[in-house]
C-alpha cells in the first residue's frame, strides 16, 4: 500500500513512523519549510513508547509528488483540510482512499469534494503525541483508533486499512458506531479547548476552580444534547469521567487551541466549538455557552499572546 500522510505534525509523524516501521511505502506531504528541512536532514525521529527511532522518508509539498497514492491520511487542522486536498488532488487516482481521524466534524465533507464518500474512512484516535521540535515527536503512552466507512458500508479495503494501522501497533478497531466516539471526543475538545484558549488555564487549573468546572460541564451538556438530537447514543457519564481523568492526570497540559493562540497561530474553531454551535442551530437545540465561546474564539483568533 502506497501511503501519503498529509501533515507531518505530532499525529501525522506518529502514524508515518509506525507504518514505515512495518515497511509500508510512506511519504509525507508538508508545507512547513522548517519541518521539511529537519526531516530531510535528520529523518523523521520518534522517542517514547516505541523507543528512539529515525525514518528516512520522502517529504515535501504536494507538488513534489506525481503518481497517485493508494491511501491519503489527512492530519491537517480542520480549517486546512480543503486547501490541503486541493493541493494534493493531482495524486488522487480513481482507486485512492482517504482516512481522517482529525479532531472535530466536517472533515469528511471537505474530503468528499475530492474523493467519493465510499472511499473515505472516518474515525477518532486518542493516541498521545507531542511535537518536540520539527521532525521529532515524543509518544508518551498508548492510545487507540476507531474507524468505519464514511458511507456506512463495510468493505475489504476498509478492513485492509484498519489491519495496516493495527499491525503498526496503533491499536485500531473497526467500529460501525464510530460517529458516537467522534462526538464524545468533540464534547471533550469543545469544553476544554475553548475555555483554555480564552482563559489561558491549564487542564489542572480548570479542574481546580468551580467557576471553570461549571463552564466545562455546561458545554459538555450542550454538545451531548446536540449529539442526541442527531440520534447518537453518546455516553454522558463516560465523557464526564474522561474530563475528570484529565483534570486529575494531565494537570500541566495546555490544550491545542491554547497552544495555537499562545504561538499566534489560527485556532481550530470551525470544526470543533463552531461546528457544535452551527449543528445545534440547524437542529433547533440551544447551545448558548458553546455559541458564546465560538464567538469569543473567533474574535481573538490569531491574536499573539506570546510574552
PyMOL commands that set and color helices and strands:
alter all, ss='L'
color gray80, all
select helices_A, chain A and resi 10-21+33-42+62-64+78-87+89-91+107-112+117-119+156-170+178-199+203-208+210-229+236-249+256-262+273-283+288-300
alter helices_A, ss='H'
color red, helices_A
select strands_A, chain A and resi 2-6+25-29+44-48+53-55+58-60+69-74+92-100+120-125+130-133+136-139+145-149+172-174
alter strands_A, ss='S'
color yellow, strands_A
deselect
rebuild
show_as cartoon
